[in-house]
Amino acid sequence: MREFLSQPLIADIVTLRKDGSPQITPVLYNFDGTYLYFSTTTSRAKGRNIKRDNRIAVSIRNPDANKVVLFSGKADILNDRDHSLLRRIAVRYTPPDEIDELLRGVEPDRVIIRLKPSRSISWTRIVAG
């Protein structure tokens, strides 16, 4: 699973709106073997949702959906003033010569969402050839 999650895939994160309905957003992520990290701002829906109710679910799949990993748990909101956690996410998806420019344009209310999954499910679909 760690090898699969080390790929620069897109994660779909599900947070809960004020009325309890799900709100889903595709995000870039980093997985360090224990925690999943995402970036958002405190003014965006997922940031506001997590501040109010920190229960989230995450789906990560490869492009043809043959391999899927699902996580759920309670998220923490971290300040990342030096952007070290954001840099770990960005280097997975951004050419090296563009990282510093990207980080210079970071919004002042940008935060990191950290999830230590309390539940996980994964599967690989066998495709007959």
C-alpha positions in Angstrom: 0.0 0.0 0.0 2.8 2.4 0.8 4.3 1.9 -2.7 0.9 2.6 -4.2 0.4 5.8 -2.1 3.8 7.1 -3.0 2.6 7.7 -6.6 1.4 11.2 -7.4 -2.3 10.3 -7.5 -5.3 12.4 -6.7 -7.2 11.9 -3.4 -10.8 12.6 -3.1 -11.5 13.9 0.4 -15.0 13.9 1.9 -15.9 16.3 4.6 -19.3 17.0 6.2 -21.3 20.2 5.6 -23.2 21.9 8.3 -26.3 20.0 7.4 -24.4 16.7 7.5 -24.4 16.1 3.8 -21.0 15.1 2.2 -18.8 17.6 0.3 -16.1 16.0 -1.9 -13.0 17.6 -3.2 -10.1 16.2 -5.3 -6.8 17.1 -3.6 -3.0 16.5 -3.9 -1.6 14.7 -0.9 1.5 13.3 0.8 1.6 10.0 2.8 4.5 9.5 5.2 3.6 6.0 6.2 1.5 7.1 9.2 -0.3 10.3 8.2 -2.0 11.6 5.0 -1.4 15.4 4.5 -3.6 17.7 2.4 -3.5 21.4 1.9 -6.4 23.9 2.0 -7.3 27.3 3.3 -9.4 28.2 6.3 -11.8 30.0 4.0 -12.6 27.0 1.7 -15.4 24.7 2.4 -13.3 21.7 3.4 -11.3 23.8 5.8 -14.5 25.2 7.4 -16.1 21.8 7.4 -13.1 20.1 9.2 -12.9 22.9 11.7 -16.6 22.3 12.6 -16.5 18.4 12.3 -13.2 16.7 11.8 -14.5 13.4 10.6 -13.3 12.8 7.0 -13.1 10.0 4.5 -10.5 9.7 1.7 -10.5 7.7 -1.6 -7.3 7.3 -3.6 -7.3 5.2 -6.8 -5.1 4.7 -9.8 -6.3 6.1 -13.1 -8.1 2.9 -14.2 -9.5 2.2 -10.7 -7.9 -1.2 -10.5 -6.4 -0.3 -7.2 -8.2 1.7 -4.5 -7.4 2.7 -1.0 -10.1 4.1 1.3 -9.3 5.8 4.6 -11.5 7.4 7.3 -10.7 9.1 10.6 -10.5 12.4 12.4 -8.4 15.1 10.9 -6.2 17.8 12.5 -5.6 21.3 11.2 -2.0 22.2 11.3 -0.4 25.6 10.8 2.5 25.3 8.4 4.1 28.7 8.6 7.4 27.6 7.1 5.5 25.6 4.3 7.6 22.5 5.0 4.6 20.2 4.9 3.2 22.0 1.8 6.6 21.6 0.1 6.4 17.8 0.7 3.0 17.7 -1.1 4.1 20.0 -3.9 7.3 18.2 -4.8 5.2 15.1 -5.7 3.3 17.0 -8.4 5.3 20.1 -9.4 8.5 20.3 -11.4 11.5 21.1 -9.1 12.3 24.4 -10.8 8.7 25.6 -10.1 8.4 24.7 -6.3 9.9 28.0 -4.9 7.7 30.1 -7.1 4.6 28.1 -6.1 5.4 28.5 -2.4 5.9 32.3 -2.8 2.3 32.6 -3.9 0.7 30.7 -1.0 -2.3 32.3 0.6 -1.8 33.6 4.2 -4.7 31.4 5.5 -3.3 28.1 4.0 -3.2 25.2 6.4 -2.4 21.5 6.3 -4.9 18.8 7.1 -3.4 15.8 8.7 -5.2 12.5 8.9 -4.1 9.5 10.9 -6.5 6.9 9.4 -8.5 4.9 12.0 -9.9 2.7 9.3 -8.6 1.6 5.9 -9.8 -0.7 3.2 -8.0 -1.5 -0.1 -8.5 -3.7 -3.0 -7.0 -4.6 -6.3 -9.3 -5.6 -9.1 -7.9 -8.4 -11.3 -8.4 -7.7 -15.0 -8.7 -10.7 -17.3 -6.5 -10.4 -20.3 
